[in-house]
Amino acid sequence: MQLPSGRSTKVERDAVHHPVFARCYARLSVAAETRAGMAEVRRALLGGLSGRVIEIGAGNGLNFAHYPGTVSEIVAVEPERGLRALAVEAALRAQVPVDVAPGAAEALPVKSEAFDAAVLSLVLCSVRDVPRALAELRRVLRPGGEVRFFEHGRGGGPVMRLTQRALDRTVWPALAGGCHVARDPVGALREAGFELGPYRRVLMPDRGPALPTSYCVMGTAWRPAGDAAAGGS
């Protein structure tokens, strides 16, 4: 398979393989659309986007139904083959053109400065190298390009943050497809050279006891308009 850039994506086909987690995630994420209000979160996250969009870690493609008609094309990169197959099915039902491609966040199979916007939706928790992934994101966005993000990470009081760090060091990444619960997505975006726009912190779900995965943040960032340091294609 090749993207419009002409660059082959074959090398990244097996970058991630978590078949058991993928099946569990697919079931839980569909249930969360209504039970946890994730469908409304997706609509808020994606509203107002336009032009060419790259979505990193598209999972099973649940965002696709919520992109507005002002989006001309979506390139959705997903490394896990089981989730990618489900994303392909979701792409066929989408109202905007979606090209689902294999690839890792740390080595995106697309040209530099090819996209007007990028979407990060519950993906920075599981990438292997966050700074490298965000450097790649900065590379493929045009100067002034927008990032929409909805991520979970560290939060709560001292006991909760201690619990999150303990989970990251022990069982959680192995059980949850490489997920980490103590990362700081806002800090990572800032350190990667993005300009932070408005963002807000939310609990998911918003009712009941807070879990180590409950502390989320949704917002906007930009590749600086005068940025010329993201590298070549």
N, C-alpha and C positions, 0 to 999 in steps of 0.2 A: 504494500500500500504506500502511496505517496500523497503528501499534502499539496495544496496549490503552489507552495514554494518550490516543489520539485525535489525536496530532500526526502530520501527514503526513511521510513520509521521502523524498518525491520529490526535494527540493532537493539531497540528498546522493548521488544515484544514481551520479554519475560522479566522485566525490571522488578516486578513485585508479584508474588504469588501467595495469596492467603485464602485458599478456597473455602475453608470452614468459616472463617470470619466473614468472607464476602457473602456467603449464604445467610448468615445471621444478620449482617448489616442490612441486606436487601429487605428482609422481612421487617426488621425493627424500624427502618427508615420510612417504609410505606405506612406503617401504623402511626408513626409520629406526625405524619402530615396533618391528621385531624386531632389526634389525642394530645399532642404536645404543641399544636399550633404552628408546625413548621411550614405549612403551605403559606400562611400569612407572612412568616419571616422571609420566605423566598420572594414573595411578591414585593415586599418592602426593599429587599436587598437589590433586586434587579430593575425596579421601576426607573424609567427615564434613561436607560442605556440606549446607545445608538452606534451605528457603524459596525466595524469588525471587532468581535469579542473573542478572547481566548479564556476558556475556563480550565483551571488547573485542578486535577483530581476530581473529575466529574462524577465519580461513583456510578450509581445506577441511573443517572440522568434525570433525577427528579426536578432539577432546576429548569429543564428545557421548556416545560409547559408554561413557565412564568416569564419568559423573555418577551419584552414588548415588540410590536411590529416594526419599530424604528431600528431594530438590530438587523443588519444586512446579512451577516454570516457569523456563525459560532464555530470555532475550532475547540473541541472538547478533548482534553488529554487525560487519559486514565490508564495507569500502568497495570492494574489487576485484571486479568483476562476474564474472570467471571463477571465482575461488575461492568467491564467494558462491553461484554455481550448484551447485558441488560440496557446499557446506555445506548447501544445501537438501536435496540427496539424502541426506546423512548424517543430517539432522534427521528424515527420514521413517523411518529405521531405529532411531532412538534410543528408549530405554525411558522417557524423561521428555519432557514437552512442550517443544519448542524452536521459537521464532519467530525466523527468520533475517531480518535487516533491513539495508538499506543505510544507511550513515552513517559519518561521520568521528569519530575519537576526540576531536577538538577541539570537536565540536558534536554531542553525543549526542542522538538524537531521542526522548528519554524524559523523563518528569517528574522533578523533584527528590525525593530521599529515597524512591524507589520500590523499592529493592532491599535485600535482606538481605546480599548478598555480591556480590563482583565477582571476575572471573578475568582476569589478564593473562598471556598465554602467548606468549612470543617476539613481542611487539608493540611495546614501547617503543623498540626499536632502529630502527623504521621510521616512527614518527609524526613529522609535520613539526614540531610544537611540543609538546615533552614537558611543560613546566609547564602549558600550557593544557589538554592532555589529562588530566593528573592533577587539575587543578581541576574539570574536568567529571566525572571519576570520583568525586571527593569530593562533588560536588553531588548525584549520583544515588543515592549510598548513604545509607541511614538513619544517624543518629548511632549509633555503636557497630558499624556494618556492617563486615564482614570483607573483606579483599583477599587473595586467593591469587595469588602471582606466581611465574613461572618465566621468567627472562630471561637473555639473554647480554649481555656487556659487557666493559669493560676488565679486564685481568688479566695475570698473568705478570710477568716481570722487565722491566727498563728497555728492552731491545731489543724485546721483544714489544709493549710499550705504545707505543714509537715507531713500530713497524710498523702497529699499529692506527690511530694518529692519521694516519699517512701514507695508509693505505687510505681512511679517511673523507674526507680532503681531495681524493682523486683518483678512482680508478676504482670503488671498491666500491659506493657508493650507486647509481650508474647501472647497474651490472651486477646488483645484488641487490634491485631494487624499492624503493630508498630506505633499505635497511638500513645501520646504522652499527655498528661493532664496538668503539668506544671510549667508549660512554656508560656512565654509572654509575647503574643502576636503583635501587639501595638509597638512594644519596644523593638521587636525584630524588624518591623517595617521602617521604623525611624532610623535604626542603625544601618539599614540597607540603602539609605539615601532617599527614601520617599518623603514627600511632604504630606503630613497628616492633616486631614480635614475633620469634619465633625464625626464623632463616634460616641456610642453609648453602650453601657454595660447592662446585660440582661441575664436573668436566670432562666434556664431551660431544664425541666419545665418550670413554669412560674408559680406552681402550687405544689405543696408538699415539702418534705425535707430536702435541703440542698445536698447534692451528691458531688463527688470530686470532679465530675464532668459537667456540672451545671453552670459554671461561670463562663459566660460567653460575652463577646464584644462584636458589635456590628458598626461599620462605618465606611469611610471613604478616604482614599489617599491618592496622590498623583506622582508620576514621574515628573521631576521639575522641568518646566518648559524650556529652559536653557541648557538642559543636560545633554552633553555630547560624549559622555564617558562610559557608556554601557557596553561598548565593544562592537565588533563587526558581526556579520552573519555567519 
